[in-house]
Amino acid sequence: MIDKAEAKDSRFDLLKWLVVVALVVVGVVGNQYFSAEPILYRVLVLLALAVVAGAVALQTGKGRPLPGWPRKHASKFAKSSGRPARKPRKPR
């Protein structure tokens, strides 16, 4: 039963990942092709492509849990840092 639900969720995942890879390749090749253009325009286009690629990646089965990951694992990072918590300073 669970396998069917997972298969249904990830039916278009391969296509979505191909779109993400294609957007990254377009960014890299386009950056080289338009190397004569001002860097500001190239950076803005690369940022826009990165936002679109990230949005598509977050729609995949592996990308859906990513936004909640930092909140879920924050306590593990705090415990594993090996440093004691910072003590508050006394007011003078």
Steps between C-alpha positions, in 0.01 A plus 500: 500500500778742591696406188207601283475837671874559466491396136213739439685787668819440307350435158637822351806532723739389229358761265527769768862411573575513128350851492721599796811363327401671175460834680844465658656412163324795335641726772856377459496502118315831486750658736782400267310601187410844632840567658520834317190629681528685832548274800197648677261372234660157496482472878135606505412240237695232687318587822165481323592160352613379843169605657301323229719188521465499879125537478478208259733289718285570807200353315665158473465217748850552638464876508172526693644429847794742456335822626425343841842339534681780690228528762489125545875463551586826679528334839741240362729774372491682832586184693775386264689828479722402793505851635325607816210737472590865526443641846319832524713792607421679821400862455745751643 
